[in-house]
Amino acid sequence: MTESSAVPNVNLASINALLQGRKVRLVRPGEVMTQDVQPGRLTIFVDASGRIARIQIEADNPAI
């Protein structure tokens, strides 16, 4: 599988709409991550090679 076919059904317009106006943080292996809650923030976790391992979006309206 080539790099360009690794994610065959990516809709870039949908991704762009999802990210519009959101705070984004990148977390690398071994980095310290704060536990503060920022509704709507996107956290991207990457592995040692820099590839995305996980993506997390904090709830816009977290339950109290």
mmCIF file of the N, C-alpha and C atoms, coordinates in Angstrom:
data_MODEL
# 
_entry.id   MODEL 
# 
loop_
_atom_site.group_PDB 
_atom_site.id 
_atom_site.type_symbol 
_atom_site.label_atom_id 
_atom_site.label_alt_id 
_atom_site.label_comp_id 
_atom_site.label_asym_id 
_atom_site.label_entity_id 
_atom_site.label_seq_id 
_atom_site.pdbx_PDB_ins_code 
_atom_site.Cartn_x 
_atom_site.Cartn_y 
_atom_site.Cartn_z 
_atom_site.occupancy 
_atom_site.B_iso_or_equiv 
_atom_site.pdbx_formal_charge 
_atom_site.auth_seq_id 
_atom_site.auth_comp_id 
_atom_site.auth_asym_id 
_atom_site.auth_atom_id 
_atom_site.pdbx_PDB_model_num 
ATOM 1   N N  . MET A 1 1  ? 0.841   -1.171 0.000  1.00 0.00 ? 1  MET A N  1 
ATOM 2   C CA . MET A 1 1  ? 0.000   0.000  0.000  1.00 0.00 ? 1  MET A CA 1 
ATOM 3   C C  . MET A 1 1  ? 0.891   1.239  0.000  1.00 0.00 ? 1  MET A C  1 
ATOM 4   N N  . THR A 1 2  ? 0.645   2.164  -0.904 1.00 0.00 ? 2  THR A N  1 
ATOM 5   C CA . THR A 1 2  ? 1.438   3.383  -0.979 1.00 0.00 ? 2  THR A CA 1 
ATOM 6   C C  . THR A 1 2  ? 0.922   4.417  0.002  1.00 0.00 ? 2  THR A C  1 
ATOM 7   N N  . GLU A 1 3  ? 1.730   5.433  0.275  1.00 0.00 ? 3  GLU A N  1 
ATOM 8   C CA . GLU A 1 3  ? 1.326   6.499  1.201  1.00 0.00 ? 3  GLU A CA 1 
ATOM 9   C C  . GLU A 1 3  ? 0.018   7.143  0.775  1.00 0.00 ? 3  GLU A C  1 
ATOM 10  N N  . SER A 1 4  ? -0.154  7.395  -0.510 1.00 0.00 ? 4  SER A N  1 
ATOM 11  C CA . SER A 1 4  ? -1.351  8.085  -0.984 1.00 0.00 ? 4  SER A CA 1 
ATOM 12  C C  . SER A 1 4  ? -2.604  7.233  -0.862 1.00 0.00 ? 4  SER A C  1 
ATOM 13  N N  . SER A 1 5  ? -2.463  5.925  -0.769 1.00 0.00 ? 5  SER A N  1 
ATOM 14  C CA . SER A 1 5  ? -3.645  5.077  -0.658 1.00 0.00 ? 5  SER A CA 1 
ATOM 15  C C  . SER A 1 5  ? -3.865  4.559  0.762  1.00 0.00 ? 5  SER A C  1 
ATOM 16  N N  . ALA A 1 6  ? -3.076  5.045  1.724  1.00 0.00 ? 6  ALA A N  1 
ATOM 17  C CA . ALA A 1 6  ? -3.205  4.570  3.102  1.00 0.00 ? 6  ALA A CA 1 
ATOM 18  C C  . ALA A 1 6  ? -4.571  4.902  3.689  1.00 0.00 ? 6  ALA A C  1 
ATOM 19  N N  . VAL A 1 7  ? -5.149  6.042  3.313  1.00 0.00 ? 7  VAL A N  1 
ATOM 20  C CA . VAL A 1 7  ? -6.475  6.437  3.782  1.00 0.00 ? 7  VAL A CA 1 
ATOM 21  C C  . VAL A 1 7  ? -7.283  6.789  2.537  1.00 0.00 ? 7  VAL A C  1 
ATOM 22  N N  . PRO A 1 8  ? -7.922  5.783  1.936  1.00 0.00 ? 8  PRO A N  1 
ATOM 23  C CA . PRO A 1 8  ? -8.522  5.977  0.625  1.00 0.00 ? 8  PRO A CA 1 
ATOM 24  C C  . PRO A 1 8  ? -9.757  6.876  0.581  1.00 0.00 ? 8  PRO A C  1 
ATOM 25  N N  . ASN A 1 9  ? -10.524 6.981  1.660  1.00 0.00 ? 9  ASN A N  1 
ATOM 26  C CA . ASN A 1 9  ? -11.788 7.711  1.609  1.00 0.00 ? 9  ASN A CA 1 
ATOM 27  C C  . ASN A 1 9  ? -11.779 8.987  2.446  1.00 0.00 ? 9  ASN A C  1 
ATOM 28  N N  . VAL A 1 10 ? -10.672 9.692  2.457  1.00 0.00 ? 10 VAL A N  1 
ATOM 29  C CA . VAL A 1 10 ? -10.572 10.926 3.222  1.00 0.00 ? 10 VAL A CA 1 
ATOM 30  C C  . VAL A 1 10 ? -11.327 12.029 2.494  1.00 0.00 ? 10 VAL A C  1 
ATOM 31  N N  . ASN A 1 11 ? -12.219 12.672 3.215  1.00 0.00 ? 11 ASN A N  1 
ATOM 32  C CA . ASN A 1 11 ? -12.960 13.808 2.678  1.00 0.00 ? 11 ASN A CA 1 
ATOM 33  C C  . ASN A 1 11 ? -12.348 15.061 3.309  1.00 0.00 ? 11 ASN A C  1 
ATOM 34  N N  . LEU A 1 12 ? -11.452 15.731 2.585  1.00 0.00 ? 12 LEU A N  1 
ATOM 35  C CA . LEU A 1 12 ? -10.721 16.867 3.131  1.00 0.00 ? 12 LEU A CA 1 
ATOM 36  C C  . LEU A 1 12 ? -11.641 18.017 3.526  1.00 0.00 ? 12 LEU A C  1 
ATOM 37  N N  . ALA A 1 13 ? -12.744 18.198 2.832  1.00 0.00 ? 13 ALA A N  1 
ATOM 38  C CA . ALA A 1 13 ? -13.678 19.268 3.191  1.00 0.00 ? 13 ALA A CA 1 
ATOM 39  C C  . ALA A 1 13 ? -14.291 19.000 4.562  1.00 0.00 ? 13 ALA A C  1 
ATOM 40  N N  . SER A 1 14 ? -14.619 17.743 4.843  1.00 0.00 ? 14 SER A N  1 
ATOM 41  C CA . SER A 1 14 ? -15.181 17.382 6.150  1.00 0.00 ? 14 SER A CA 1 
ATOM 42  C C  . SER A 1 14 ? -14.158 17.571 7.263  1.00 0.00 ? 14 SER A C  1 
ATOM 43  N N  . ILE A 1 15 ? -12.909 17.197 6.996  1.00 0.00 ? 15 ILE A N  1 
ATOM 44  C CA . ILE A 1 15 ? -11.855 17.368 7.997  1.00 0.00 ? 15 ILE A CA 1 
ATOM 45  C C  . ILE A 1 15 ? -11.638 18.847 8.270  1.00 0.00 ? 15 ILE A C  1 
ATOM 46  N N  . ASN A 1 16 ? -11.585 19.647 7.225  1.00 0.00 ? 16 ASN A N  1 
ATOM 47  C CA . ASN A 1 16 ? -11.396 21.085 7.377  1.00 0.00 ? 16 ASN A CA 1 
ATOM 48  C C  . ASN A 1 16 ? -12.542 21.701 8.188  1.00 0.00 ? 16 ASN A C  1 
ATOM 49  N N  . ALA A 1 17 ? -13.779 21.277 7.927  1.00 0.00 ? 17 ALA A N  1 
ATOM 50  C CA . ALA A 1 17 ? -14.932 21.796 8.663  1.00 0.00 ? 17 ALA A CA 1 
ATOM 51  C C  . ALA A 1 17 ? -14.848 21.397 10.138 1.00 0.00 ? 17 ALA A C  1 
ATOM 52  N N  . LEU A 1 18 ? -14.397 20.191 10.416 1.00 0.00 ? 18 LEU A N  1 
ATOM 53  C CA . LEU A 1 18 ? -14.256 19.708 11.786 1.00 0.00 ? 18 LEU A CA 1 
ATOM 54  C C  . LEU A 1 18 ? -13.220 20.523 12.552 1.00 0.00 ? 18 LEU A C  1 
ATOM 55  N N  . LEU A 1 19 ? -12.138 20.887 11.895 1.00 0.00 ? 19 LEU A N  1 
ATOM 56  C CA . LEU A 1 19 ? -11.042 21.594 12.552 1.00 0.00 ? 19 LEU A CA 1 
ATOM 57  C C  . LEU A 1 19 ? -11.242 23.102 12.620 1.00 0.00 ? 19 LEU A C  1 
ATOM 58  N N  . GLN A 1 20 ? -12.150 23.626 11.843 1.00 0.00 ? 20 GLN A N  1 
ATOM 59  C CA . GLN A 1 20 ? -12.339 25.074 11.761 1.00 0.00 ? 20 GLN A CA 1 
ATOM 60  C C  . GLN A 1 20 ? -12.579 25.688 13.142 1.00 0.00 ? 20 GLN A C  1 
ATOM 61  N N  . GLY A 1 21 ? -11.687 26.565 13.559 1.00 0.00 ? 21 GLY A N  1 
ATOM 62  C CA . GLY A 1 21 ? -11.848 27.281 14.818 1.00 0.00 ? 21 GLY A CA 1 
ATOM 63  C C  . GLY A 1 21 ? -11.483 26.503 16.067 1.00 0.00 ? 21 GLY A C  1 
ATOM 64  N N  . ARG A 1 22 ? -11.024 25.274 15.933 1.00 0.00 ? 22 ARG A N  1 
ATOM 65  C CA . ARG A 1 22 ? -10.664 24.466 17.106 1.00 0.00 ? 22 ARG A CA 1 
ATOM 66  C C  . ARG A 1 22 ? -9.216  24.706 17.515 1.00 0.00 ? 22 ARG A C  1 
ATOM 67  N N  . LYS A 1 23 ? -8.971  24.625 18.815 1.00 0.00 ? 23 LYS A N  1 
ATOM 68  C CA . LYS A 1 23 ? -7.602  24.624 19.310 1.00 0.00 ? 23 LYS A CA 1 
ATOM 69  C C  . LYS A 1 23 ? -7.047  23.228 19.057 1.00 0.00 ? 23 LYS A C  1 
ATOM 70  N N  . VAL A 1 24 ? -5.791  23.159 18.671 1.00 0.00 ? 24 VAL A N  1 
ATOM 71  C CA . VAL A 1 24 ? -5.152  21.883 18.374 1.00 0.00 ? 24 VAL A CA 1 
ATOM 72  C C  . VAL A 1 24 ? -3.855  21.787 19.163 1.00 0.00 ? 24 VAL A C  1 
ATOM 73  N N  . ARG A 1 25 ? -3.610  20.612 19.761 1.00 0.00 ? 25 ARG A N  1 
ATOM 74  C CA . ARG A 1 25 ? -2.307  20.380 20.390 1.00 0.00 ? 25 ARG A CA 1 
ATOM 75  C C  . ARG A 1 25 ? -1.755  19.054 19.886 1.00 0.00 ? 25 ARG A C  1 
ATOM 76  N N  . LEU A 1 26 ? -0.442  19.008 19.778 1.00 0.00 ? 26 LEU A N  1 
ATOM 77  C CA . LEU A 1 26 ? 0.270   17.835 19.301 1.00 0.00 ? 26 LEU A CA 1 
ATOM 78  C C  . LEU A 1 26 ? 1.040   17.254 20.474 1.00 0.00 ? 26 LEU A C  1 
ATOM 79  N N  . VAL A 1 27 ? 0.874   15.951 20.718 1.00 0.00 ? 27 VAL A N  1 
ATOM 80  C CA . VAL A 1 27 ? 1.552   15.285 21.827 1.00 0.00 ? 27 VAL A CA 1 
ATOM 81  C C  . VAL A 1 27 ? 2.451   14.190 21.260 1.00 0.00 ? 27 VAL A C  1 
ATOM 82  N N  . ARG A 1 28 ? 3.740   14.325 21.547 1.00 0.00 ? 28 ARG A N  1 
ATOM 83  C CA . ARG A 1 28 ? 4.733   13.339 21.096 1.00 0.00 ? 28 ARG A CA 1 
ATOM 84  C C  . ARG A 1 28 ? 5.027   12.356 22.224 1.00 0.00 ? 28 ARG A C  1 
ATOM 85  N N  . PRO A 1 29 ? 5.561   11.183 21.917 1.00 0.00 ? 29 PRO A N  1 
ATOM 86  C CA . PRO A 1 29 ? 5.883   10.207 22.954 1.00 0.00 ? 29 PRO A CA 1 
ATOM 87  C C  . PRO A 1 29 ? 6.782   10.815 24.039 1.00 0.00 ? 29 PRO A C  1 
ATOM 88  N N  . GLY A 1 30 ? 6.425   10.574 25.293 1.00 0.00 ? 30 GLY A N  1 
ATOM 89  C CA . GLY A 1 30 ? 7.222   11.045 26.419 1.00 0.00 ? 30 GLY A CA 1 
ATOM 90  C C  . GLY A 1 30 ? 6.947   12.468 26.847 1.00 0.00 ? 30 GLY A C  1 
ATOM 91  N N  . GLU A 1 31 ? 6.146   13.207 26.091 1.00 0.00 ? 31 GLU A N  1 
ATOM 92  C CA . GLU A 1 31 ? 5.837   14.582 26.472 1.00 0.00 ? 31 GLU A CA 1 
ATOM 93  C C  . GLU A 1 31 ? 4.809   14.603 27.593 1.00 0.00 ? 31 GLU A C  1 
ATOM 94  N N  . VAL A 1 32 ? 4.941   15.598 28.455 1.00 0.00 ? 32 VAL A N  1 
ATOM 95  C CA . VAL A 1 32 ? 3.976   15.797 29.532 1.00 0.00 ? 32 VAL A CA 1 
ATOM 96  C C  . VAL A 1 32 ? 2.762   16.494 28.939 1.00 0.00 ? 32 VAL A C  1 
ATOM 97  N N  . MET A 1 33 ? 1.568   16.028 29.322 1.00 0.00 ? 33 MET A N  1 
ATOM 98  C CA . MET A 1 33 ? 0.333   16.606 28.812 1.00 0.00 ? 33 MET A CA 1 
ATOM 99  C C  . MET A 1 33 ? -0.493  17.124 29.981 1.00 0.00 ? 33 MET A C  1 
ATOM 100 N N  . THR A 1 34 ? -0.931  18.369 29.905 1.00 0.00 ? 34 THR A N  1 
ATOM 101 C CA . THR A 1 34 ? -1.761  18.926 30.967 1.00 0.00 ? 34 THR A CA 1 
ATOM 102 C C  . THR A 1 34 ? -3.118  18.228 30.989 1.00 0.00 ? 34 THR A C  1 
ATOM 103 N N  . GLN A 1 35 ? -3.772  18.277 32.131 1.00 0.00 ? 35 GLN A N  1 
ATOM 104 C CA . GLN A 1 35 ? -5.082  17.641 32.279 1.00 0.00 ? 35 GLN A CA 1 
ATOM 105 C C  . GLN A 1 35 ? -6.227  18.654 32.227 1.00 0.00 ? 35 GLN A C  1 
ATOM 106 N N  . ASP A 1 36 ? -5.917  19.908 31.866 1.00 0.00 ? 36 ASP A N  1 
ATOM 107 C CA . ASP A 1 36 ? -6.970  20.912 31.785 1.00 0.00 ? 36 ASP A CA 1 
ATOM 108 C C  . ASP A 1 36 ? -7.937  20.564 30.661 1.00 0.00 ? 36 ASP A C  1 
ATOM 109 N N  . VAL A 1 37 ? -9.187  20.944 30.841 1.00 0.00 ? 37 VAL A N  1 
ATOM 110 C CA . VAL A 1 37 ? -10.217 20.654 29.845 1.00 0.00 ? 37 VAL A CA 1 
ATOM 111 C C  . VAL A 1 37 ? -10.498 21.930 29.060 1.00 0.00 ? 37 VAL A C  1 
ATOM 112 N N  . GLN A 1 38 ? -10.382 21.840 27.760 1.00 0.00 ? 38 GLN A N  1 
ATOM 113 C CA . GLN A 1 38 ? -10.712 22.944 26.870 1.00 0.00 ? 38 GLN A CA 1 
ATOM 114 C C  . GLN A 1 38 ? -11.708 22.410 25.855 1.00 0.00 ? 38 GLN A C  1 
ATOM 115 N N  . PRO A 1 39 ? -12.997 22.685 26.081 1.00 0.00 ? 39 PRO A N  1 
ATOM 116 C CA . PRO A 1 39 ? -14.031 22.145 25.194 1.00 0.00 ? 39 PRO A CA 1 
ATOM 117 C C  . PRO A 1 39 ? -13.722 22.377 23.720 1.00 0.00 ? 39 PRO A C  1 
ATOM 118 N N  . GLY A 1 40 ? -13.858 21.314 22.939 1.00 0.00 ? 40 GLY A N  1 
ATOM 119 C CA . GLY A 1 40 ? -13.650 21.384 21.504 1.00 0.00 ? 40 GLY A CA 1 
ATOM 120 C C  . GLY A 1 40 ? -12.205 21.234 21.051 1.00 0.00 ? 40 GLY A C  1 
ATOM 121 N N  . ARG A 1 41 ? -11.272 21.161 21.992 1.00 0.00 ? 41 ARG A N  1 
ATOM 122 C CA . ARG A 1 41 ? -9.855  21.060 21.606 1.00 0.00 ? 41 ARG A CA 1 
ATOM 123 C C  . ARG A 1 41 ? -9.575  19.698 20.974 1.00 0.00 ? 41 ARG A C  1 
ATOM 124 N N  . LEU A 1 42 ? -8.766  19.720 19.938 1.00 0.00 ? 42 LEU A N  1 
ATOM 125 C CA . LEU A 1 42 ? -8.344  18.508 19.235 1.00 0.00 ? 42 LEU A CA 1 
ATOM 126 C C  . LEU A 1 42 ? -6.932  18.183 19.688 1.00 0.00 ? 42 LEU A C  1 
ATOM 127 N N  . THR A 1 43 ? -6.711  16.957 20.161 1.00 0.00 ? 43 THR A N  1 
ATOM 128 C CA . THR A 1 43 ? -5.377  16.523 20.560 1.00 0.00 ? 43 THR A CA 1 
ATOM 129 C C  . THR A 1 43 ? -4.951  15.421 19.597 1.00 0.00 ? 43 THR A C  1 
ATOM 130 N N  . ILE A 1 44 ? -3.784  15.610 18.997 1.00 0.00 ? 44 ILE A N  1 
ATOM 131 C CA . ILE A 1 44 ? -3.225  14.630 18.069 1.00 0.00 ? 44 ILE A CA 1 
ATOM 132 C C  . ILE A 1 44 ? -2.026  13.980 18.741 1.00 0.00 ? 44 ILE A C  1 
ATOM 133 N N  . PHE A 1 45 ? -2.081  12.680 18.911 1.00 0.00 ? 45 PHE A N  1 
ATOM 134 C CA . PHE A 1 45 ? -0.987  11.903 19.504 1.00 0.00 ? 45 PHE A CA 1 
ATOM 135 C C  . PHE A 1 45 ? -0.213  11.265 18.366 1.00 0.00 ? 45 PHE A C  1 
ATOM 136 N N  . VAL A 1 46 ? 1.104   11.474 18.349 1.00 0.00 ? 46 VAL A N  1 
ATOM 137 C CA . VAL A 1 46 ? 1.927   10.865 17.307 1.00 0.00 ? 46 VAL A CA 1 
ATOM 138 C C  . VAL A 1 46 ? 2.875   9.846  17.924 1.00 0.00 ? 46 VAL A C  1 
ATOM 139 N N  . ASP A 1 47 ? 3.290   8.876  17.118 1.00 0.00 ? 47 ASP A N  1 
ATOM 140 C CA . ASP A 1 47 ? 4.234   7.870  17.605 1.00 0.00 ? 47 ASP A CA 1 
ATOM 141 C C  . ASP A 1 47 ? 5.661   8.356  17.377 1.00 0.00 ? 47 ASP A C  1 
ATOM 142 N N  . ALA A 1 48 ? 6.620   7.532  17.707 1.00 0.00 ? 48 ALA A N  1 
ATOM 143 C CA . ALA A 1 48 ? 8.034   7.911  17.621 1.00 0.00 ? 48 ALA A CA 1 
ATOM 144 C C  . ALA A 1 48 ? 8.462   8.271  16.200 1.00 0.00 ? 48 ALA A C  1 
ATOM 145 N N  . SER A 1 49 ? 7.772   7.735  15.199 1.00 0.00 ? 49 SER A N  1 
ATOM 146 C CA . SER A 1 49 ? 8.119   8.048  13.809 1.00 0.00 ? 49 SER A CA 1 
ATOM 147 C C  . SER A 1 49 ? 7.378   9.275  13.292 1.00 0.00 ? 49 SER A C  1 
ATOM 148 N N  . GLY A 1 50 ? 6.541   9.890  14.140 1.00 0.00 ? 50 GLY A N  1 
ATOM 149 C CA . GLY A 1 50 ? 5.807   11.086 13.734 1.00 0.00 ? 50 GLY A CA 1 
ATOM 150 C C  . GLY A 1 50 ? 4.466   10.824 13.093 1.00 0.00 ? 50 GLY A C  1 
ATOM 151 N N  . ARG A 1 51 ? 4.059   9.567  13.043 1.00 0.00 ? 51 ARG A N  1 
ATOM 152 C CA . ARG A 1 51 ? 2.758   9.214  12.461 1.00 0.00 ? 51 ARG A CA 1 
ATOM 153 C C  . ARG A 1 51 ? 1.654   9.369  13.500 1.00 0.00 ? 51 ARG A C  1 
ATOM 154 N N  . ILE A 1 52 ? 0.491   9.747  13.051 1.00 0.00 ? 52 ILE A N  1 
ATOM 155 C CA . ILE A 1 52 ? -0.642  9.900  13.958 1.00 0.00 ? 52 ILE A CA 1 
ATOM 156 C C  . ILE A 1 52 ? -1.029  8.543  14.515 1.00 0.00 ? 52 ILE A C  1 
ATOM 157 N N  . ALA A 1 53 ? -1.044  8.448  15.847 1.00 0.00 ? 53 ALA A N  1 
ATOM 158 C CA . ALA A 1 53 ? -1.411  7.208  16.514 1.00 0.00 ? 53 ALA A CA 1 
ATOM 159 C C  . ALA A 1 53 ? -2.852  7.265  17.022 1.00 0.00 ? 53 ALA A C  1 
ATOM 160 N N  . ARG A 1 54 ? -3.285  8.489  17.403 1.00 0.00 ? 54 ARG A N  1 
ATOM 161 C CA . ARG A 1 54 ? -4.629  8.642  17.975 1.00 0.00 ? 54 ARG A CA 1 
ATOM 162 C C  . ARG A 1 54 ? -5.025  10.106 17.891 1.00 0.00 ? 54 ARG A C  1 
ATOM 163 N N  . ILE A 1 55 ? -6.318  10.348 17.756 1.00 0.00 ? 55 ILE A N  1 
ATOM 164 C CA . ILE A 1 55 ? -6.861  11.698 17.765 1.00 0.00 ? 55 ILE A CA 1 
ATOM 165 C C  . ILE A 1 55 ? -7.995  11.732 18.781 1.00 0.00 ? 55 ILE A C  1 
ATOM 166 N N  . GLN A 1 56 ? -8.011  12.789 19.572 1.00 0.00 ? 56 GLN A N  1 
ATOM 167 C CA . GLN A 1 56 ? -9.042  12.933 20.600 1.00 0.00 ? 56 GLN A CA 1 
ATOM 168 C C  . GLN A 1 56 ? -9.628  14.330 20.503 1.00 0.00 ? 56 GLN A C  1 
ATOM 169 N N  . ILE A 1 57 ? -10.946 14.448 20.542 1.00 0.00 ? 57 ILE A N  1 
ATOM 170 C CA . ILE A 1 57 ? -11.614 15.742 20.574 1.00 0.00 ? 57 ILE A CA 1 
ATOM 171 C C  . ILE A 1 57 ? -12.362 15.849 21.895 1.00 0.00 ? 57 ILE A C  1 
ATOM 172 N N  . GLU A 1 58 ? -12.066 16.896 22.654 1.00 0.00 ? 58 GLU A N  1 
ATOM 173 C CA . GLU A 1 58 ? -12.746 17.080 23.928 1.00 0.00 ? 58 GLU A CA 1 
ATOM 174 C C  . GLU A 1 58 ? -14.176 17.538 23.662 1.00 0.00 ? 58 GLU A C  1 
ATOM 175 N N  . ALA A 1 59 ? -15.085 17.061 24.493 1.00 0.00 ? 59 ALA A N  1 
ATOM 176 C CA . ALA A 1 59 ? -16.499 17.382 24.330 1.00 0.00 ? 59 ALA A CA 1 
ATOM 177 C C  . ALA A 1 59 ? -16.722 18.888 24.373 1.00 0.00 ? 59 ALA A C  1 
ATOM 178 N N  . ASP A 1 60 ? -17.603 19.387 23.507 1.00 0.00 ? 60 ASP A N  1 
ATOM 179 C CA . ASP A 1 60 ? -17.919 20.813 23.501 1.00 0.00 ? 60 ASP A CA 1 
ATOM 180 C C  . ASP A 1 60 ? -18.661 21.218 24.784 1.00 0.00 ? 60 ASP A C  1 
ATOM 181 N N  . ASN A 1 61 ? -19.442 20.303 25.318 1.00 0.00 ? 61 ASN A N  1 
ATOM 182 C CA . ASN A 1 61 ? -20.187 20.554 26.544 1.00 0.00 ? 61 ASN A CA 1 
ATOM 183 C C  . ASN A 1 61 ? -19.948 19.401 27.514 1.00 0.00 ? 61 ASN A C  1 
ATOM 184 N N  . PRO A 1 62 ? -18.784 19.402 28.181 1.00 0.00 ? 62 PRO A N  1 
ATOM 185 C CA . PRO A 1 62 ? -18.473 18.275 29.085 1.00 0.00 ? 62 PRO A CA 1 
ATOM 186 C C  . PRO A 1 62 ? -19.465 18.188 30.238 1.00 0.00 ? 62 PRO A C  1 
ATOM 187 N N  . ALA A 1 63 ? -19.807 16.956 30.590 1.00 0.00 ? 63 ALA A N  1 
ATOM 188 C CA . ALA A 1 63 ? -20.726 16.749 31.725 1.00 0.00 ? 63 ALA A CA 1 
ATOM 189 C C  . ALA A 1 63 ? -20.017 17.132 33.009 1.00 0.00 ? 63 ALA A C  1 
ATOM 190 N N  . ILE A 1 64 ? -20.761 17.734 33.889 1.00 0.00 ? 64 ILE A N  1 
ATOM 191 C CA . ILE A 1 64 ? -20.189 18.152 35.173 1.00 0.00 ? 64 ILE A CA 1 
ATOM 192 C C  . ILE A 1 64 ? -20.518 17.136 36.241 1.00 0.00 ? 64 ILE A C  1 
# 
